Amino acid sequence: MGDRRPHEHRLDKTRKGVHVFTGLAENGSDAIASALRACEIAQLHAMSGEPIPAGTSRVDWSARGLRPDWELRWDRAEKKQIVL
């Protein structure tokens, strides 16, 4: 499952982009929950000064390139089926 999530800069709302999460999920709800969990884990590690953990296989959910000044728009998620 893929989860394409729009994001925008916290201070300059004209700056927009997309963050993509990928991993295994049974359905769209599971994909969102997994993406949210990966993002929260990344934020916790970044706040404590620890490296953000990477998945150990291509099916693990993980976050890379965390941008603290940007806000993910969880309400605008697009779930897509990805063939591995």
N, C-alpha and C positions, 0 to 999 in steps of 0.2 A: 504494500500500500504506500502511496506517496501522499504527503500532506504539503500542499503549496500554501504558504502563509504570507500575505502582504504585511509589510511593516513600514513604519514611518519614523522619522527623527522626532524625538520628544520636543525639541524647541523649534525646529523649522519644519512645519507640517507639509511644506512643498517638496521636501526630500522624501521620496518613497522608494521602496524596493520589494524584493521577495526573498523569503528564506524557505528552503525546501528541506523537509525531513523525510527520510525513507526508512523502511524496515518492514518486518512481518506484522500483519494484523488481520484478524478475522473479518473486520468490518470498519466502516468509517469512524464509528465511536471509539473503537479500540485504537485506531490510528491517531486520533486526536489526543487520547489519553497518553499514549506512548510518546508522542511528540512533546506534549506538555511536560511529562516526567523527565524526558531528556533535557529539555530546556531548563527546568528547575534545578536539575543536578548540575548542569553546566554553570548556572548562575551561582549556586552555593559554592562550588569549587573556586570560581573566579573571585568571589567576595572574600574567601578565606586565603587567597593567594596561592592556591594549589592548581596544578595543571588540570585542564578539563579532560575527563576520561574519554577515550575513544572506544568505539565498539571493537570487539575482537573478531567479528566476521561481518560480511556485507549485509547480513540480515538484522544486525543489532541496531537499535535506535540510539543515536548519540548526536551531540551538537558540536559544531566547529565554527570558528569565526564569530564568536559571540560579540555583539556590538552593544555595550552598555548604554549608549546614548539613543538607542533605537527601541521602539516599542512594537512588539508583535501584535497583530490584529487577529486574535484567536477567533473572533466572531466572523471573520471573512475567509475561513479556511476552505480550501478546495481539496477534496479527497479524490485520488486517482488510483486505479488499479495499475500496478507495475508488474510486468512479467520478468521473472529472474531467469 
